[in-house]
Amino acid sequence: MTILPDSDLPFDVNMLDRLAEVSIRVGLNLQEGQDLIITGPIEALPLIRRISAVAYKNGAGVVSTILSDDELQLTRYKHASDESLDRAPDWMFKAMGEAYNDNTARLAISAANPLLLADQDPVRVARVGKSMSMAAKPAMEPITNFATNWNIVSYPGLAWARQVFPDKSDNDAVAALADAIFSISRVDRDDPIEAWKEHQNKLTERQNWMNEQNFHSLHYKAPGTDLVLGLADGHSWKGGASTSRNGITCTPNIPTEEVFTTPHADRVNGVVRATKPLVHRGTVIDGIEVRFVDGKIVEAKADIGEEVFLQLIDTDEGARKLGEVALVPHSSPISSSGLLFYNTLYDENASCHIALGQCYSKCFKEEIGQSPDAVKAAGGNSSNIHVDWMIGSGDLDIDGITKDGDRVPVMRKGEWT
Amino acid sequence: MTILPDSDLPFDVNMLDRLAEVSIRVGLNLQEGQDLIITGPIEALPLIRRISAVAYKNGAGVVSTILSDDELQLTRYKHASDESLDRAPDWMFKAMGEAYNDNTARLAISAANPLLLADQDPVRVARVGKSMSMAAKPAMEPITNFATNWNIVSYPGLAWARQVFPDKSDNDAVAALADAIFSISRVDRDDPIEAWKEHQNKLTERQNWMNEQNFHSLHYKAPGTDLVLGLADGHSWKGGASTSRNGITCTPNIPTEEVFTTPHADRVNGVVRATKPLVHRGTVIDGIEVRFVDGKIVEAKADIGEEVFLQLIDTDEGARKLGEVALVPHSSPISSSGLLFYNTLYDENASCHIALGQCYSKCFKEEIGQSPDAVKAAGGNSSNIHVDWMIGSGDLDIDGITKDGDRVPVMRKGEWT
């Protein structure tokens, strides 16, 4: 891994300055005096350094950065004893969770090599995945529960770029991925902050319409898919910006094209086929087909990476149930790019998707509240995992079904009606 | 900052493999199943990755690495509000401290740019230094108290190499620093592990002699120095290997040439002049001269960096008192190299030195114990800082003074008698 000086990066580094501004001001909406934890790979340091500078210029308290290194991560998979795989740095996740619950904002830089773990033993990969998921729960819960403002943005890493553009030279691949990231993240517009305001207005409109409809369930029909997905009692659709429990309105995902809510953990029935590969912990899982009965996956297969997928849904009780449902038009900028990013943040925003595992307690009406008991009673799922996978396409029709059984077209051929 | 691939490093990378072995097997004596926290700069990744691999091959539990980046660190000094400077990531230090107290081993990679902060406002540097020292206490105490096995080793970083070899090209400077580190750390010997055993035997001999003498105080005489340094009641001299409270015998400093113990915080009188520059938080402090009365610095000056030094000794009550005294022969390999390393780990092992601030509670006889109350009653100092500075030279004579006032020559012209 080489960290290039800014002058050798094969793209316009001014775009990194803009992305840093969007991340701090729109993504996090970081407040004066607020502390911040950044996590990201060393390769993303050209962006991370800029984000840290922008954060301080905007009056941040203290910015702490947890840097990762792919090669260092691989030493464990390659050399650790089996017993080691069941251990995790609990102390770190616990401490991060405490910081998030104490008003520290959280920023994740996504630039991962999608195939980092592709050559590693899937049983060892799953074993680490399970112990890490369980240990990470204290750091993940304040994020899924929106205890604090958080944001995730991307950096055009080389290994990722190679995967998205396998036929290009290294420099051309990074440049192409950079262009895609900057465009999809709206930082190539004249005024990126203003562009995000306009985009937010559109998402708010869709979210409001879905909330007015107050559907009991959604019926998905597409080749290989015939799924009736019940929505949680008192669910609330969200899109783009979200007000965290510390009172700060943030835009967690940069980019984001979705409106999303919490399904009912026990009211999902039928079959569904994934429309794009899912990259989970460095392994590609493609061709997923599952059958739900009363909320739970009872049959599952995948053309590629089946073993990792089966291990994943065996993580815990809630790993076989849904925690999120999201609607994205097939004509979204990411889908229009025609690229497969092998990165959930991008691919999920190209397409309607669902997520296995932990639900967002934020996606409930005020009268339900966000307490674990209330969320559970309303049908919210609980798990140590939260894994999105894509089920949208130009062939997807979705009907909303009201409490009285009336049907309202929501999407036709992948587009909002 | 460029992280070069192994093939482009201007030194023999096999030496890094040997240094990793020495660090894990001699330095830490890492136990099967034991967790490990590594801290170090990204530039040292070629060593850190090897250490992680060696740790796992030796049966480590989980190895966590906290990577730092100089440029990222500078964003704070350059852009943060004044209020920010008084904040610190307490959550991180607290969590690390808990891990160390829970049998996690600790490894620090030293490769810092000695002049990183040289261009920053000394008042801001001191303000960060103070808030960081206070926040770091929970992570520092288990180390100074030897709650767990720990180790510090070095990596030949470019900025550091430039400082030590200002007249060489970048590559030649790194190569020369690498040679010095590998030689002084004894990894260029046929069998480095065996070489460390032999060296340990020599340190043990000196330590045993000093313990048999059981001096009440030491009298230092050299140009500009006339200091009577009282030793703590029930003090015990240590050197090289040390058995931590988790029962593991480690060799904390690689390299190490010293035998050291705890002075009495209230029984130090006279004047002392530093013989080498001290690098503290990125600033060089040179020409220190201080006067002690009853343990406390009452007059202090420095030719260079005086402001930073005065701020340092004002950190807290204990910052004006001594916490460590160490004896190193003037002919030690580091001193013989004739180099000034601008790095305390090296320069302190070239020379007799003393440290301001926190004492090592480990340096007491068993009948005293290591409880804070017992250590304090015996004369052990307490502070948020622990800063070594060099007072040894070829002109230094030291007499031991027994309880009855008898004098025994300990060192003449900087050498053991």
Interface residues (C-beta under 8 A of the other chain):
Chain A: M1 T2 I3 L4 P5 E32 G33 D35 I42 L45 I48 R49 S52 A53 Y56 K57 G59 A60 G61 V62 V63 S64 T65 I66 L67 S68 D69 E71 L72 T75 R76 K78 H79 A80 S81 E83 S84 R87 A88 P89 W91 M92 K94 A95 M96 E98 A99 D102 T104
Chain B: M1 T2 I3 L4 P5 E32 G33 D35 I42 L45 I48 R49 S52 A53 Y56 K57 G59 A60 G61 V62 V63 S64 T65 I66 L67 S68 D69 E71 L72 T75 R76 K78 H79 A80 S81 E83 S84 R87 A88 P89 W91 M92 K94 A95 M96 E98 A99 D102 T104
